[in-house]
Structures are given as C-alpha cells and as structure tokens.
C-alpha cells in the first residue's frame, strides 16, 4: 500500500494537473476534429473512407481511421507542445533537441496507442453486435486514453525533463556523505 501511495505522491502533482488541463483543451480541439473528419469521410466519401491503407494481423486500417486520428494529433500536438512546454512543465529552454524529443514522444505514443487500440477493441467487441462504424469510434476513444498516459510520461520524463535531476541527486549524495563524515568525527 505504501508503494502505491509513494507512486501517486511522486507522479501526481501540480505538473500532472496542468498536463491534464492541457489534455482537456487538446482533447476538445483534436478529438472534435478527429470525430468530425471520420463522420464526414464516412458520410460523404464512404468509398474513400473504407479504402484499406494497411493490415496488421487481422486488423484493417482504413483511410478514415488513419487520416482522422493523424490530423487530430498534429493539431493537438502543436497546441500541446506550447502549453505543456511553457505552462505544465515550465521548460524555458530553447532547443531543437527538445522539439525532436517532443516529436519522438508524440510519434511513439501515437503509434503504440492507435496501432494497439483498434485490434484490442475489435477483440473485446467481437461479439458485441455493435456496428463497425461505432467500433471504430470506440477504438479512437480508447486510443486517446492510452495516448494520454504514454504521452504524459514521455513529455514529463523525456521531452521536458528537468536537467537538474542528476545535480539534485549529486547534492543529496554529497549532503549524506557530509553527514556521515560529521557523525564519524563526533564518534572519534
């Protein structure tokens, strides 16, 4: 139980709450765009929407699914970069490396989430009787949840990670060493 408390104390803080607020804004913008595009594609150009882009295992990825979710994350990613960099994580460093780390985080989170969410939802909803179009919507939403978790840890501990973790640990180790030396001196 203490390990769970320790985990939450370590990872659930002001930065987490700010990240979630930014996530709500990203979700409103990105998911709105994603679901609207999916609806438009499926309603107005169903032959394009249903066009197979690729198959992974037994899961078919359609043009509607790929384009709708990709546009969502490009729009949301731009908003997320600026809000999370400056507001959530307070990173003021100007560096192309940070931009590259952010892009790597988003791409890996996106790929893992959306390539994984659709087959998982198809498996879970296989005998549900839910229409294929609704299964796709459910897959998109499940992918968004998984993406949020992966993206948070990637942004916090990779893209916008505080550089002074090593320095802080070194200072703590030095302070501990000083205490030990002082204690030994007192004992002598």
Secondary structure by P-SEA (a helix, b strand, c coil): caaaaaaaaacccaaaaaaaaaaaaaaaaaaaaaaaaaaaaaccccccccccccccccccccaaaaaaaaaaaaaaaaaaaaaaaccccccccccaaaaaaaaaaaaaaaaaacccaaaaaaaaaccccccaaaaaaaaaaaaaaaaaaaaaaaaacccccccaaaaaaaaaaaaaaaaaaaaaaaac
